[in-house]
Amino acid sequence: METIGILKKEETIGEIVTSDFRKAQVFKSFGIDFCCGGKKTVAEVCEKKGINPDTVINALNQLNAQDSTTENEHSKWNIAFLAEYIVNTHHEYVKENIPFMTELAEKVARVHGAEHPELVKVAELFGIVANELISHLMKEERMLFPFIKELHAAQINGTQIPPTVFGDVSNPIQMMESEHEQAGDILRSIREITNNFALPQEACNSYTILFKKLEEFENDLHRHVHLENNILFPKTLAVKKELESA
């Protein structure tokens, strides 16, 4: 891939972040979605947001001279290993944190909701995204990811594409991407109504912890979705195409 300094207009945000995950933080600083919006080009997103693309490119350029990290290794992993990593790292994070965060959001809304009515909305929105994500993870773990592992085995053994109950693998992938976008939209709404998780002076410990956990949760989801939308799913479709050609 060419460096961002000679970035082509057709290069997508997902491709850029996949080549160097550090650049995700640059996009985030400009309010640019690098996970669900990964299929869009820098030019497209900047035009829609009214941002000068040269400003974004210059910020990305500043990272090129710095040492890269092992974040880039994800794109080199096979699809079975990557799917397992996502489950063990990001799915487990979601499952472990949702009960605590749901209880905390409801508690903070009860105690401080009269003075800060946005907290009632935060609790409501988090409850929605929590339920949606639990259902989403179940579909991935019970249907899509097991097939991805079977697809990798077929690639290794030179056998045919295994049969599925959902037709072509592009069908559940499109559904998962749509659900990713819905979850991202809800968390974006929480960020907006809390003014980027800004705490009032009188915020108690629970209030403070809630906002810190919400930001942490959003950051984890961004990386989680990036790994699936921009790496795992394209690699899965590539393997399927390879097996069909064979």
Buried (B, 14 or more C-beta within 10 A) or exposed (E): EEEBEEBEEEBBBBBBBBBBBBBBEBBBEBEBBBBBBBBBBBBBBBEEEEBEBEEBBEBBBEBEEEEEEEBEEBBEBBBBEBBBBBBEEBBEBBEEBBEEBBEBBBBBBEBBBEEBEBBBBBBEBBBBBBEBBEEBBEBBBEBBBBBBBBBBEBBEEEEEBEEBEBEEBEEBBEBBBEBBBBBBEBBBBBBEEBEEBEBEEEBEEBBEBBBEBBBEBBBBBBBBBBBBBBBBBBBBBEBBEEBEEE
